[in-house]
């Protein structure tokens, strides 16, 4: 019975993925787009994901907060190992733009003092989530489960997705305008660097419900209220560092407040806050099986419960900033980089 439920769930996920598929380049310069929209990585494949890979049942795998195993009652019981080739991919850039606009951060060490580097990582992070919003909306309208079997549910979810896409479309235009002008310092950045490597990586964008101090931000039933975005990247490097970039538009006052409160935190509280955000808001988060093992049984159960309790359907139960019991940046999770001793 458990196997049948898992098979049926995987079938529905697969069908929804096919029904929602969109291939569209996020970049503004459409006249230069190549015909082929590729399966682009939102997290570097040959550098970052390589650092996370570890052997699982004889194969190199990474673990994702999106790919979950459930028991017969629908409760999350584990993370599913996946290959890095399919990790973090989306059909959001054509071959030309994916190859050319990101080559500076693909071929060079990331410099947090370089606004262009921070912008490109933020740009790709937002593009990943913008594309996901467009696909999700299409899926709610086209997939039989939502458009026929559970039509009322599908209509309600589609309405919410349309509002989310409305708000993110403005950000897309602003980011592309910044890119076109090459004024990369127009984004508001909060950056942080650890001098050791933690095998966790993520790339995404989110609407924080509350600030760290508990101020209500993006949490309203009024459809006329515009939700504001924070771009979020955790980027381990081959030189043995872990980089954290958070950014937002300067006119998004709630997002600026959110970043300013984080910036005021001392090291331990900041690292725990970033860990909390990685769990609560970003599905496009990947960890190494090695980190998973180091969590131990209690830590693994804690992580799975927190992922489940903070998914979009359950997150409303929290009346303030979500605080995880896990600090991913604890030295016990440190990994030696390939080119360090």
Backbone as numpy.savetxt, mean C-alpha at the origin, in Angstrom:
# Nx Ny Nz CAx CAy CAz Cx Cy Cz
-14.92 -29.65 3.83 -15.75 -28.44 3.83 -14.89 -27.18 3.83
-13.82 -27.22 4.64 -12.90 -26.09 4.70 -12.26 -25.86 3.34
-11.84 -26.95 2.67 -11.20 -26.83 1.37 -12.18 -26.28 0.34
-13.45 -26.74 0.40 -14.46 -26.25 -0.54 -14.70 -24.76 -0.37
-14.72 -24.29 0.89 -14.92 -22.87 1.16 -13.76 -22.06 0.62
-12.54 -22.56 0.84 -11.34 -21.86 0.36 -11.33 -21.81 -1.17
-11.73 -22.92 -1.80 -11.78 -22.97 -3.27 -12.81 -21.98 -3.80
-13.98 -21.94 -3.16 -15.04 -21.04 -3.61 -14.65 -19.58 -3.41
-14.00 -19.30 -2.28 -13.55 -17.93 -2.01 -12.52 -17.49 -3.04
-11.56 -18.37 -3.33 -10.53 -18.05 -4.33 -11.15 -17.86 -5.71
-12.18 -18.64 -6.01 -12.86 -18.52 -7.30 -13.54 -17.16 -7.42
-14.21 -16.72 -6.35 -14.88 -15.43 -6.37 -13.88 -14.28 -6.50
-12.75 -14.40 -5.79 -11.71 -13.37 -5.86 -11.16 -13.29 -7.27
-10.93 -14.46 -7.89 -10.40 -14.52 -9.25 -11.38 -13.91 -10.25
-12.66 -14.23 -10.11 -13.68 -13.70 -11.02 -13.81 -12.18 -10.87
-13.76 -11.71 -9.62 -13.85 -10.27 -9.39 -12.64 -9.57 -10.02
-11.46 -10.18 -9.89 -10.25 -9.61 -10.48 -10.35 -9.49 -12.00
-10.90 -10.52 -12.64 -11.06 -10.50 -14.09 -12.09 -9.45 -14.52
-13.19 -9.38 -13.79 -14.26 -8.44 -14.14 -13.85 -6.98 -13.92
-12.93 -6.76 -13.00 -12.56 -5.39 -12.66 -11.30 -4.89 -13.39
-10.68 -5.75 -14.17 -9.40 -5.42 -14.79 -9.47 -4.17 -15.68
-8.57 -3.24 -15.44 -8.41 -2.03 -16.25 -6.93 -1.90 -16.59
-6.63 -1.58 -17.83 -5.26 -1.33 -18.26 -5.18 0.11 -18.76
-4.51 0.96 -17.97 -4.52 2.39 -18.27 -3.28 3.05 -17.67
-2.61 3.87 -18.44 -1.40 4.54 -17.96 -1.78 5.77 -17.12
-1.18 5.86 -15.94 -1.46 6.95 -15.00 -0.82 8.26 -15.42
0.23 8.20 -16.23 1.02 9.38 -16.58 0.24 10.34 -17.48
0.57 11.62 -17.39 -0.18 12.66 -18.11 0.15 12.73 -19.59
1.34 12.31 -19.99 1.81 12.53 -21.36 1.36 11.38 -22.27
0.07 11.37 -22.58 -0.53 10.25 -23.29 0.04 10.04 -24.70
0.49 11.11 -25.33 1.00 10.99 -26.70 2.28 10.16 -26.77
2.96 10.01 -25.64 4.18 9.20 -25.61 3.93 7.78 -25.14
2.70 7.48 -24.75 2.39 6.14 -24.24 2.64 5.08 -25.31
3.25 3.99 -24.90 3.39 2.84 -25.79 2.08 2.06 -25.79
1.90 1.22 -26.79 0.65 0.48 -26.91 0.45 -0.50 -25.75
1.55 -1.01 -25.23 1.46 -2.06 -24.22 1.39 -1.49 -22.81
0.28 -1.77 -22.11 0.17 -1.47 -20.68 0.70 -2.70 -19.95
1.72 -2.51 -19.14 2.39 -3.66 -18.53 1.92 -3.90 -17.10
2.26 -5.07 -16.59 2.04 -5.39 -15.19 3.20 -4.79 -14.41
3.02 -3.54 -13.99 4.11 -2.78 -13.37 4.20 -3.08 -11.88
5.41 -3.07 -11.36 5.63 -3.25 -9.92 5.54 -1.91 -9.21
4.74 -1.85 -8.16 4.69 -0.64 -7.35 5.83 -0.63 -6.33
6.44 -1.78 -6.12 7.62 -1.93 -5.27 8.70 -2.58 -6.13
9.91 -2.07 -6.07 10.99 -2.57 -6.93 11.12 -4.09 -6.82
11.15 -4.73 -7.97 11.20 -6.18 -8.03 12.61 -6.71 -7.75
13.58 -6.25 -8.54 14.91 -6.84 -8.48 15.78 -6.32 -7.33
15.33 -5.27 -6.66 16.09 -4.76 -5.52 15.34 -5.01 -4.22
14.20 -4.39 -4.06 13.48 -4.44 -2.79 12.89 -5.81 -2.52
12.12 -6.36 -3.45 11.49 -7.65 -3.20 12.51 -8.77 -3.07
13.65 -8.61 -3.74 14.74 -9.58 -3.56 15.17 -9.67 -2.10
15.16 -8.52 -1.42 15.59 -8.48 -0.03 14.61 -9.18 0.91
13.37 -9.31 0.45 12.33 -9.92 1.28 12.19 -11.42 1.05
12.64 -11.89 -0.09 12.45 -13.29 -0.44 13.11 -14.23 0.57
12.43 -15.34 0.83 13.00 -16.40 1.65 12.33 -17.71 1.25
12.97 -18.80 1.56 12.49 -20.11 1.11 11.28 -20.57 1.92
10.24 -20.97 1.19 9.04 -21.57 1.78 8.73 -22.83 0.99
8.84 -23.96 1.64 8.60 -25.26 0.98 9.44 -25.42 -0.29
10.70 -24.98 -0.22 11.62 -25.17 -1.34 11.58 -24.10 -2.40
10.70 -23.08 -2.25 10.59 -22.01 -3.23 10.76 -20.65 -2.56
11.33 -19.69 -3.30 11.51 -18.34 -2.77 10.18 -17.59 -2.82
9.75 -17.08 -1.67 8.45 -16.43 -1.57 8.54 -15.17 -0.71
7.50 -14.33 -0.81 7.29 -13.21 0.11 5.88 -13.39 0.67
5.58 -12.64 1.74 4.26 -12.71 2.35 3.57 -11.35 2.21
2.27 -11.39 1.94 1.51 -10.18 1.68 0.37 -10.03 2.68
0.04 -8.78 3.05 -1.09 -8.52 3.92 -2.41 -8.61 3.16
-2.34 -8.76 1.84 -3.55 -8.86 1.02 -3.95 -10.30 0.78
-2.97 -11.19 0.61 -3.24 -12.59 0.32 -3.28 -13.36 1.63
-4.51 -13.71 2.07 -4.72 -14.30 3.38 -5.36 -15.69 3.27
-5.03 -16.54 4.22 -5.69 -17.85 4.33 -6.77 -17.75 5.40
-7.94 -18.36 5.12 -9.07 -18.33 6.06 -9.46 -19.74 6.47
-10.04 -19.88 7.66 -10.58 -21.18 8.06 -12.03 -21.29 7.58
-12.69 -22.37 7.94 -14.05 -22.61 7.42 -15.06 -21.60 7.94
-14.68 -20.87 8.99 -15.58 -19.85 9.53 -15.27 -18.45 8.97
-14.29 -18.39 8.05 -13.93 -17.14 7.44 -12.90 -16.33 8.20
-12.36 -16.89 9.28 -11.36 -16.18 10.08 -9.98 -16.33 9.44
-9.21 -15.24 9.44 -7.85 -15.26 8.89 -6.96 -16.11 9.78
-6.25 -17.07 9.18 -5.40 -17.96 9.97 -3.93 -17.90 9.55
-3.63 -17.28 8.41 -2.24 -17.20 7.98 -2.11 -16.26 6.80
-0.86 -15.92 6.45 -0.55 -15.18 5.23 -0.16 -16.18 4.16
-0.57 -15.93 2.93 -0.25 -16.83 1.82 1.09 -16.45 1.18
2.03 -17.38 1.09 3.28 -17.09 0.38 3.01 -16.90 -1.12
3.63 -15.89 -1.72 3.50 -15.67 -3.16 4.88 -15.36 -3.74
5.03 -15.55 -5.03 6.28 -15.24 -5.71 6.40 -13.75 -5.95
7.63 -13.24 -5.96 7.83 -11.79 -6.11 7.40 -11.29 -7.49
7.35 -12.19 -8.47 6.99 -11.78 -9.83 5.58 -11.18 -9.87
4.68 -11.72 -9.04 3.30 -11.23 -9.05 3.02 -10.28 -7.89
4.01 -10.03 -7.05 3.81 -9.19 -5.88 3.79 -7.71 -6.26
2.82 -6.98 -5.78 2.72 -5.52 -5.88 2.47 -5.02 -7.30
2.05 -5.86 -8.22 1.88 -5.45 -9.61 0.49 -4.85 -9.87
0.42 -3.99 -10.88 -0.84 -3.41 -11.33 -0.66 -2.91 -12.76
-1.76 -2.86 -13.52 -1.72 -2.42 -14.91 -1.95 -0.91 -14.99
-1.03 -0.16 -14.35 -1.23 1.27 -14.24 -0.26 2.14 -15.01
0.68 1.53 -15.74 1.62 2.30 -16.55 1.90 1.56 -17.85
2.09 2.32 -18.91 2.53 1.71 -20.16 4.02 1.38 -20.04
4.49 0.57 -20.95 5.88 0.13 -20.90 6.84 1.32 -20.99
6.52 2.30 -21.83 7.41 3.45 -22.01 7.56 4.24 -20.72
6.43 4.60 -20.11 6.50 5.44 -18.92 7.04 4.69 -17.71
6.68 3.43 -17.55 7.20 2.68 -16.42 8.72 2.55 -16.50
9.23 2.40 -17.72 10.67 2.24 -17.93 11.41 3.57 -17.75
10.83 4.64 -18.26 11.57 5.91 -18.33 11.39 6.83 -17.12
10.20 6.92 -16.58 10.03 7.92 -15.52 10.60 7.45 -14.18
10.73 6.14 -13.99 11.23 5.64 -12.71 12.69 5.19 -12.75
13.35 5.37 -13.90 14.70 4.83 -14.02 15.69 5.46 -13.04
15.44 6.71 -12.65 16.36 7.37 -11.72 16.36 6.69 -10.35
15.18 6.24 -9.90 15.14 5.56 -8.61 15.36 4.06 -8.74
15.25 3.55 -9.95 15.53 2.14 -10.18 17.03 1.89 -10.27
17.75 2.84 -10.85 19.18 2.63 -11.14 20.12 3.28 -10.13
19.57 4.05 -9.19 20.41 4.74 -8.22 19.91 4.48 -6.80
20.81 4.68 -5.85 20.43 4.60 -4.44 19.45 5.74 -4.13
18.37 5.42 -3.40 17.39 6.43 -3.03 18.01 7.41 -2.06
17.83 8.70 -2.35 18.34 9.77 -1.49 17.14 10.53 -0.93
16.93 10.44 0.37 15.77 11.10 0.98 15.88 12.62 0.95
17.06 13.15 0.67 17.22 14.59 0.53 16.95 15.08 -0.88
16.66 14.14 -1.77 16.37 14.46 -3.16 14.84 14.45 -3.35
14.25 15.63 -3.54 12.80 15.72 -3.66 12.26 14.90 -4.83
13.03 14.82 -5.90 12.55 14.04 -7.05 12.43 12.57 -6.68
13.40 12.04 -5.95 13.34 10.63 -5.53 12.10 10.40 -4.66
11.88 11.29 -3.71 10.73 11.16 -2.81 9.42 11.30 -3.59
9.42 12.21 -4.56 8.21 12.41 -5.36 7.91 11.16 -6.19
8.91 10.60 -6.86 8.67 9.44 -7.71 8.14 8.25 -6.92
8.67 8.04 -5.73 8.16 6.96 -4.89 6.73 7.24 -4.45
6.43 8.50 -4.12 5.08 8.89 -3.73 4.11 8.79 -4.91
4.58 9.21 -6.06 3.78 9.18 -7.30 3.35 7.75 -7.62
4.29 6.84 -7.56 3.98 5.43 -7.86 3.06 4.84 -6.79
3.27 5.22 -5.54 2.42 4.72 -4.46 0.97 5.15 -4.67
0.78 6.44 -5.01 -0.57 6.92 -5.23 -1.18 6.29 -6.48
-0.39 6.14 -7.54 -0.88 5.53 -8.78 -1.43 4.13 -8.53
-0.75 3.38 -7.67 -1.19 2.02 -7.34 -2.59 2.04 -6.72
-2.82 2.93 -5.76 -4.11 2.96 -5.10 -5.20 3.59 -5.96
-4.84 4.59 -6.76 -5.80 5.18 -7.69 -6.31 4.12 -8.67
-5.39 3.34 -9.20 -5.76 2.29 -10.15 -6.65 1.25 -9.47
-6.33 0.91 -8.23 -7.14 -0.07 -7.49 -8.56 0.45 -7.29
-8.71 1.74 -7.03 -10.04 2.32 -6.84 -10.86 2.23 -8.13
-10.23 2.52 -9.28 -10.94 2.44 -10.55 -11.36 1.00 -10.84
-10.46 0.06 -10.57 -10.78 -1.35 -10.82 -11.89 -1.83 -9.88
-11.83 -1.44 -8.63 -12.84 -1.88 -7.67 -14.23 -1.38 -8.08
-14.31 -0.14 -8.50 -15.59 0.42 -8.95 -16.13 -0.37 -10.14
-15.27 -0.67 -11.09 -15.69 -1.46 -12.26 -16.18 -2.84 -11.82
-15.47 -3.45 -10.87 -15.84 -4.77 -10.39 -17.22 -4.79 -9.74
-17.52 -3.78 -8.92 -18.82 -3.72 -8.26 -19.95 -3.59 -9.28
-19.66 -2.95 -10.40 -20.69 -2.75 -11.43 -20.83 -3.95 -12.37
-19.74 -4.69 -12.57 -19.74 -5.74 -13.58 -19.82 -7.16 -13.02
-19.19 -7.40 -11.88 -19.13 -8.75 -11.32 -20.53 -9.24 -10.92
-20.88 -10.47 -11.27 -22.22 -11.00 -11.04 -22.60 -11.05 -9.56
-21.62 -11.33 -8.71 -21.88 -11.42 -7.27 -22.45 -10.11 -6.75
-21.93 -8.97 -7.25 -22.36 -7.66 -6.79 -23.43 -7.03 -7.67
-23.43 -7.33 -8.95 -24.39 -6.67 -9.86 -25.70 -7.43 -9.98
-25.71 -8.72 -9.60 -26.93 -9.53 -9.75 -27.31 -10.20 -8.42
-26.43 -11.06 -7.91 -26.74 -11.84 -6.71 -26.98 -10.95 -5.49
-26.11 -9.96 -5.30 -26.24 -9.04 -4.17 -26.25 -7.61 -4.72
-27.29 -7.31 -5.49 -27.33 -6.06 -6.25 -27.34 -4.84 -5.34
-28.13 -4.86 -4.24 -28.21 -3.70 -3.35 -26.85 -3.43 -2.70
-26.19 -4.49 -2.27 -24.85 -4.35 -1.71 -23.91 -3.75 -2.74
-23.98 -4.26 -3.98 -23.13 -3.77 -5.05 -23.35 -2.29 -5.33
-24.61 -1.87 -5.32 -24.93 -0.46 -5.57 -24.37 0.43 -4.47
-24.49 -0.01 -3.21 -23.97 0.77 -2.09 -22.45 0.87 -2.13
-21.81 -0.25 -2.44 -20.35 -0.25 -2.51 -19.86 0.59 -3.69
-20.57 0.51 -4.81 -20.20 1.30 -5.98 -20.33 2.78 -5.70
-21.37 3.17 -4.95 -21.56 4.58 -4.62 -20.39 5.09 -3.78
-19.96 4.29 -2.81 -18.82 4.68 -1.99 -17.55 4.77 -2.81
-17.38 3.83 -3.74 -16.18 3.82 -4.59 -16.14 5.02 -5.51
-17.31 5.45 -6.00 -17.36 6.62 -6.87 -16.93 7.88 -6.13
-17.30 7.99 -4.86 -16.89 9.14 -4.05 -15.38 9.10 -3.83
-14.86 7.90 -3.53 -13.42 7.76 -3.34 -12.64 8.10 -4.59
-13.16 7.68 -5.73 -12.50 7.97 -7.00 -12.57 9.46 -7.32
-13.68 10.10 -6.96 -13.82 11.55 -7.14 -12.71 12.30 -6.39
-12.49 11.92 -5.15 -11.50 12.60 -4.33 -10.08 12.32 -4.82
-9.82 11.09 -5.25 -8.47 10.74 -5.70 -8.17 11.29 -7.09
-9.20 11.55 -7.89 -8.97 12.11 -9.23 -8.35 13.50 -9.15
-8.74 14.26 -8.14 -8.14 15.58 -7.94 -6.65 15.45 -7.63
-6.31 14.50 -6.78 -4.90 14.29 -6.41 -4.10 13.84 -7.63
-4.70 12.97 -8.45 -4.01 12.53 -9.67 -3.65 13.72 -10.55
-4.60 14.63 -10.75 -4.33 15.81 -11.58 -3.21 16.66 -10.99
-3.23 16.83 -9.66 -2.20 17.65 -9.01 -0.82 17.01 -9.13
-0.76 15.71 -8.92 0.53 15.03 -9.01 1.09 15.09 -10.42
0.22 14.90 -11.40 0.69 14.96 -12.78 1.10 16.38 -13.17
0.44 17.38 -12.60 0.83 18.76 -12.87 2.20 19.06 -12.25
2.42 18.58 -11.04 3.73 18.74 -10.39 4.80 18.05 -11.23
4.49 16.86 -11.72 5.43 16.11 -12.55 5.74 16.89 -13.83
4.71 17.42 -14.44 4.88 18.15 -15.70 5.76 19.38 -15.50
5.58 20.08 -14.38 6.37 21.27 -14.08 7.74 20.94 -13.48
7.91 19.69 -13.06 9.13 19.22 -12.41 9.43 19.99 -11.12
8.38 20.42 -10.47 8.53 21.12 -9.19 8.27 20.14 -8.05
9.23 19.24 -7.87 9.03 18.09 -6.98 8.98 18.47 -5.51
9.38 19.68 -5.19 9.32 20.13 -3.80 7.92 20.62 -3.41
6.97 20.55 -4.34 5.62 21.00 -4.04 4.89 20.05 -3.09
5.30 18.80 -3.04 4.70 17.89 -2.08 5.24 18.18 -0.69
4.45 17.85 0.31 4.85 18.01 1.71 5.37 16.64 2.17
6.64 16.57 2.56 7.28 15.28 2.85 7.62 15.12 4.33
7.51 13.90 4.80 8.08 13.48 6.08 8.90 12.23 5.79
10.20 12.30 6.01 11.08 11.17 5.69 11.83 10.72 6.94
12.24 9.47 6.92 12.90 8.86 8.08 13.79 7.74 7.58
14.96 7.61 8.16 15.92 6.59 7.70 16.47 5.80 8.88
16.44 4.48 8.76 17.09 3.60 9.73 18.37 3.09 9.11
19.42 2.96 9.89 20.70 2.52 9.35 20.84 1.01 9.37
19.72 0.31 9.44 19.72 -1.15 9.33 18.52 -1.58 8.48
18.58 -2.81 7.98 17.57 -3.29 7.03 16.50 -4.11 7.74
15.26 -3.71 7.56 14.11 -4.49 8.02 13.40 -5.04 6.78
13.18 -6.35 6.71 12.57 -6.94 5.50 11.06 -6.74 5.41
10.66 -5.49 5.31 9.27 -5.11 5.08 9.27 -4.02 4.02
8.29 -4.05 3.13 8.18 -3.03 2.08 6.71 -2.78 1.80
6.42 -1.53 1.49 5.05 -1.19 1.10 5.05 0.04 0.22
3.96 0.19 -0.52 3.77 1.35 -1.39 2.28 1.55 -1.56
1.77 2.66 -1.05 0.34 2.89 -1.14 -0.05 4.28 -0.71
-1.34 4.53 -0.69 -1.89 5.82 -0.31 -3.14 5.56 0.51
-3.43 6.43 1.49 -4.58 6.17 2.35 -5.16 7.48 2.88
-6.38 7.36 3.42 -7.07 8.48 4.05 -7.11 8.22 5.55
-6.24 8.84 6.34 -6.25 8.57 7.77 -7.54 9.02 8.44
-8.14 8.14 9.23 -9.38 8.50 9.93 -9.14 9.48 11.07
-8.01 9.27 11.78 -7.68 10.11 12.92 -6.20 10.47 12.89
-5.87 11.60 13.48 -4.47 11.95 13.68 -3.92 11.14 14.84
-2.61 11.20 15.04 -2.00 10.44 16.13 -2.58 10.87 17.48
-2.87 12.15 17.63 -3.41 12.65 18.89 -4.93 12.50 19.00
-5.54 11.87 18.01 -6.96 11.55 18.09 -7.90 12.54 17.45
-7.39 13.50 16.69 -8.27 14.46 15.99 -8.92 13.77 14.81
-10.24 13.89 14.69 -10.97 13.27 13.58 -10.59 13.95 12.27
-10.21 13.16 11.28 -9.78 13.70 9.99 -10.74 13.27 8.87
-10.51 12.13 8.29 -11.33 11.67 7.17 -12.35 10.64 7.67
-13.37 11.12 8.31 -14.39 10.24 8.88 -15.70 11.00 8.94
-16.52 10.87 7.89 -17.77 11.63 7.81 -18.75 10.91 6.90
-20.03 11.04 7.22 -21.08 10.47 6.37 -21.56 11.47 5.32
-21.03 12.67 5.36 -21.39 13.72 4.41 -20.61 13.50 3.11
-21.32 13.18 2.03 -20.65 12.87 0.76 -19.98 14.09 0.14
-20.30 15.28 0.64 -19.69 16.49 0.11 -18.32 16.80 0.74
-18.00 16.08 1.81 -16.70 16.25 2.45 -15.64 15.55 1.63
-14.59 16.27 1.25 -13.50 15.70 0.46 -12.50 15.01 1.38
-12.22 13.76 1.10 -11.22 13.02 1.87 -9.83 13.34 1.33
-8.89 13.46 2.25 -7.51 13.81 1.89 -6.59 12.61 2.01
-5.50 12.64 1.23 -4.64 11.47 1.09 -3.26 11.68 1.69
-2.69 10.56 2.15 -1.29 10.50 2.55 -0.65 9.37 1.75
0.45 9.66 1.06 1.21 8.64 0.34 2.22 8.03 1.30
2.49 6.75 1.16 3.24 6.03 2.18 4.13 4.97 1.51
5.42 5.03 1.81 6.38 4.07 1.24 7.35 3.61 2.34
7.57 2.31 2.42 8.68 1.76 3.21 9.57 1.03 2.22
10.85 1.39 2.20 11.75 0.97 1.13 13.08 0.49 1.71
13.25 -0.82 1.93 14.57 -1.33 2.34 15.55 -1.25 1.17
16.82 -1.08 1.46 17.80 -0.91 0.39 18.90 -1.97 0.45
19.55 -2.18 -0.69 20.63 -3.17 -0.76 21.87 -2.72 0.01
21.93 -1.44 0.38 23.06 -0.95 1.16 22.83 -1.13 2.67
21.68 -1.73 3.03 21.44 -2.05 4.42 20.70 -1.00 5.21
19.87 -0.19 4.54 19.07 0.82 5.23 17.59 0.53 5.03
16.76 1.19 5.82 15.31 1.14 5.64 14.81 2.57 5.58
14.16 2.92 4.48 13.69 4.29 4.25 12.17 4.36 4.39
11.71 5.43 5.01 10.27 5.65 5.17 9.95 7.03 4.60
8.97 7.07 3.70 8.54 8.33 3.10 7.03 8.46 3.25
6.57 9.54 3.84 5.17 9.91 3.87 5.04 11.28 3.21
4.00 11.47 2.42 3.86 12.76 1.73 2.39 13.08 1.50
2.13 14.33 1.22 0.76 14.76 0.91 0.81 16.08 0.16
-0.33 16.49 -0.35 -0.43 17.80 -0.98 -0.45 18.88 0.12
0.26 19.98 -0.07 0.33 21.01 0.98 -1.01 21.66 1.29
-1.94 21.65 0.31 -3.26 22.25 0.55 -4.19 21.32 1.32
-3.79 20.06 1.48 -4.56 19.11 2.28 -4.19 19.31 3.75
-4.89 20.20 4.40 -4.52 20.61 5.76 -4.62 19.48 6.77
-5.61 18.59 6.59 -5.74 17.46 7.53 -4.57 16.50 7.38
-4.13 16.29 6.15 -2.98 15.40 5.93 -1.69 16.02 6.46
-1.54 17.32 6.29 -0.36 18.02 6.82 -0.33 17.90 8.34
-1.50 18.09 8.97 -1.58 17.93 10.42 -1.19 16.52 10.83
-1.66 15.54 10.08 -1.35 14.14 10.36 0.17 13.91 10.34
0.84 14.42 9.31 2.29 14.25 9.20 3.02 15.03 10.28
2.55 16.23 10.59 3.22 17.05 11.61 3.18 16.37 12.98
2.06 15.75 13.31 1.97 15.06 14.60 2.92 13.86 14.65
3.04 13.15 13.53 3.99 12.03 13.49 5.42 12.53 13.62
5.69 13.67 12.99 7.04 14.24 13.00 7.48 14.65 14.41
6.52 14.94 15.27 6.83 15.35 16.64 7.21 14.19 17.55
6.95 12.96 17.10 7.15 11.79 17.96 8.62 11.44 18.11
8.95 10.93 19.26 10.29 10.39 19.48 10.41 9.06 18.74
11.64 8.58 18.60 11.94 7.45 17.72 11.03 6.24 17.92
10.95 5.72 19.12 10.18 4.50 19.35 8.71 4.69 19.02
8.12 5.79 19.45 6.71 6.04 19.17 6.47 6.22 17.68
7.42 6.88 16.99 7.28 7.06 15.55 7.30 5.71 14.83
8.26 4.86 15.20 8.38 3.56 14.54 7.14 2.69 14.80
6.61 2.75 16.00 5.40 1.99 16.30 4.19 2.56 15.57
4.16 3.88 15.41 3.06 4.51 14.66 3.11 4.10 13.19
4.30 4.09 12.60 4.45 3.68 11.20 4.07 2.21 11.04
4.46 1.38 11.98 4.08 -0.04 11.95 2.56 -0.17 11.99
1.92 0.63 12.82 0.46 0.60 12.94 -0.21 0.97 11.62
0.33 2.00 10.94 -0.22 2.42 9.65 -0.05 1.34 8.59
1.09 0.65 8.62 1.35 -0.41 7.65 0.32 -1.54 7.76
-0.14 -1.78 8.96 -1.12 -2.84 9.20 -2.54 -2.35 8.92
-2.86 -1.16 9.39 -4.25 -0.70 9.36 -4.71 -0.18 8.01
-3.80 0.35 7.21 -4.24 1.06 6.01 -3.72 0.53 4.68
-2.62 -0.20 4.68 -1.98 -0.57 3.41 -2.05 -2.07 3.17
-2.84 -2.48 2.18 -2.88 -3.90 1.80 -1.63 -4.28 1.01
-1.06 -3.29 0.33 0.12 -3.53 -0.51 1.39 -3.51 0.36
1.34 -4.32 1.42 2.46 -4.46 2.35 3.01 -5.87 2.25
4.33 -5.98 2.20 4.98 -7.28 2.07 6.05 -7.44 3.14
6.14 -8.63 3.70 7.18 -8.94 4.66 7.88 -10.22 4.25
9.06 -10.41 4.78 9.81 -11.64 4.51 9.28 -12.77 5.39
9.26 -13.99 4.88 8.94 -15.14 5.73 9.85 -15.22 6.96
11.06 -14.67 6.84 11.98 -14.64 7.99 11.42 -13.75 9.09
10.88 -12.58 8.73 10.29 -11.70 9.71 9.08 -12.38 10.36
8.29 -13.05 9.54 7.11 -13.78 10.02 7.52 -14.81 11.08
8.58 -15.55 10.80 9.05 -16.56 11.75 9.52 -15.91 13.05
10.20 -14.76 12.94 10.71 -14.08 14.13 9.59 -13.50 15.00
8.41 -13.29 14.42 7.28 -12.82 15.21 6.88 -13.83 16.27
7.10 -15.12 15.96 6.67 -16.16 16.88 5.17 -16.36 16.82
4.68 -17.40 17.48 3.26 -17.76 17.42 2.37 -16.63 17.93
2.71 -16.05 19.07 1.88 -14.97 19.63 1.90 -13.73 18.74
3.09 -13.37 18.23 3.20 -12.22 17.34 2.45 -12.43 16.04
2.48 -13.65 15.52 1.75 -13.96 14.28 0.25 -13.84 14.50
-0.24 -14.37 15.61 -1.67 -14.27 15.92 -2.08 -12.81 16.10
-1.21 -12.04 16.75 -1.49 -10.61 16.94 -1.60 -9.90 15.60
-0.64 -10.15 14.71 -0.64 -9.50 13.39 -1.89 -9.87 12.60
-2.25 -11.14 12.57 -3.43 -11.57 11.82 -4.70 -10.94 12.37
-4.81 -10.89 13.70 -5.99 -10.27 14.32 -6.07 -8.78 13.98
-4.91 -8.12 13.99 -4.90 -6.69 13.70 -5.23 -6.41 12.24
-4.74 -7.25 11.32 -5.08 -7.10 9.90 -6.59 -7.25 9.72
-7.16 -8.25 10.38 -8.60 -8.51 10.25 -9.42 -7.39 10.89
-9.00 -6.93 12.06 -9.78 -5.93 12.80 -9.70 -4.53 12.20
-8.70 -4.30 11.33 -8.55 -2.96 10.74 -8.90 -2.94 9.25
-9.47 -4.03 8.73 -9.86 -3.97 7.32 -10.98 -2.93 7.17
-11.23 -2.44 5.96 -12.19 -1.34 5.77 -13.57 -1.58 6.37
-13.99 -2.85 6.46 -15.31 -3.15 7.00 -15.35 -3.03 8.53
-14.18 -3.21 9.18 -14.13 -3.24 10.64 -13.47 -2.02 11.27
-12.78 -1.21 10.46 -11.96 -0.13 10.99 -12.76 0.91 11.77
-14.05 1.01 11.46 -14.89 2.00 12.12 -15.03 1.82 13.62
-14.66 0.64 14.13 -14.78 0.38 15.56 -13.79 1.22 16.37
-12.72 1.69 15.72 -11.70 2.46 16.43 -12.08 3.93 16.47
-12.05 4.51 17.65 -12.45 5.90 17.84 -11.24 6.82 17.98
-10.14 6.40 17.44 -8.91 7.18 17.48 -7.86 6.49 16.65
-6.63 6.93 16.77 -5.52 6.35 16.03 -5.32 4.89 16.45
-5.23 4.00 15.49 -5.00 2.59 15.80 -3.55 2.36 16.20
-3.34 1.76 17.37 -2.00 1.46 17.86 -1.76 -0.05 17.84
-0.85 -0.48 16.99 -0.50 -1.89 16.93 0.38 -2.29 18.11
0.33 -3.56 18.45 1.22 -4.10 19.48 2.58 -4.46 18.89
2.71 -4.33 17.57 3.93 -4.76 16.87 4.75 -3.56 16.44
6.05 -3.66 16.61 6.99 -2.67 16.07 7.88 -3.40 15.07
7.59 -3.22 13.79 8.35 -3.91 12.75 9.82 -3.48 12.73
10.14 -2.34 13.32 11.49 -1.80 13.23 12.36 -2.16 14.44
11.83 -3.04 15.26 12.62 -3.57 16.37 13.86 -4.27 15.81
14.98 -4.11 16.48 16.24 -4.69 15.99 16.20 -6.21 15.86
15.27 -6.86 16.55 15.18 -8.32 16.44 14.76 -8.77 15.04
14.18 -7.83 14.25 13.76 -8.16 12.90 14.80 -7.77 11.85
15.92 -7.24 12.30 16.98 -6.79 11.40 17.49 -7.92 10.53
17.78 -7.58 9.27 18.35 -8.55 8.33 19.63 -7.97 7.73
20.61 -8.82 7.49 21.85 -8.38 6.87 21.65 -8.19 5.38
22.04 -7.03 4.87 21.91 -6.75 3.44 22.95 -7.54 2.65
22.69 -7.82 1.36 23.59 -8.64 0.54 25.00 -8.09 0.42
25.15 -6.75 0.38 26.47 -6.18 0.17 27.06 -5.58 1.43
26.58 -6.06 2.60 27.17 -5.62 3.86 27.73 -6.83 4.59
28.64 -6.59 5.47 29.27 -7.68 6.22 28.52 -7.92 7.51
